[in-house]
Amino acid sequence: MSGVANSQVYQLKVSLRRISPMISRRLLVPEEMTLYALHRTIQIAFGWEDCHLHAFKLHGRHYGRTWTGERHRDAAGREVA
């Protein structure tokens, strides 16, 4: 956190959808946190390695990388997830 006086801290509950049992994490984040920093925080909280596209939707607006429909390939040209 930046140490700014009067900065708000929010508690977010991040849950995976369509999975049982439910898996979730509670995160404390400062109000000035960017969406990129929030993305990185979620990756760390779930132990993920940033292997999939992500997006945030706020007030009907999408933020994040857009999928072009192209598959990713490794150095040998094999399709990877």
N, C-alpha and C positions, 0 to 999 in steps of 0.2 A: 504494500500500500504506500501511497505517496506521502502520508503523514500530514496531509492538509487538514487544518482545523475545521471542525464542523462537517467533515465528509461523512456521508451516509454509507452504511454497509447494509447490503441486502442479503437475505438468506434465500437461495434458490433451491428448489427440489427438482432434480433432473431425473426423469424416469424413462426407461426403455419401453416402447410400445409393442404390443402384440407378442409378449413373452410372459411365460409363467414358469416359476414364480416371478413376481415383480422384482426388478432390479432398479435401484435408484441410489442417488447420492445427494447429500445436502451440501451446498457450497456457500461460503460467505464471501461476497464479492463487493469491492468498493464501487460507489456510483460512477466513478470516472473510468472504470475498466472498459477497454475497447471490446468490440465483438471478436476481434482476432485473439485478444488475451483471454476472453471467455472461452472461445473455442479451444485454445491450448489448455486451459484449466480443466475443461471437461475431458479432454484426451487423457490428461494425467490422472484425474480422479477415477476414470474407468480402466486405466492401464492400457489404453489403446495406443496405436503407433501411427495415427494420422494416415490411414490407408484408404479411406473412402471419402467421397465428396460430402460436403456438409453445407447447410444453409440455415439461416435464421429468418423467421418471418415475424415482422413487427408491424402492427397496424396495417396489414395487407401488403406490405412491401417486403420483398425478398432480398437478403444480403448473403453473399457467399459465392462460391465458384459455380458456374453454369456447366452442366454436363453437355458436351457436344455430340454425344452419341458414339464417339470413338472409343475403342477399347485400348487399354494400356498394354504395352508390350515390353518384355525385358530385352536385354542386350542381344539375345539369340533370336529375337523376333517372336517369341512365344507369348500368347495372350495371357495376361495376369489379371486377377480380380482387382 
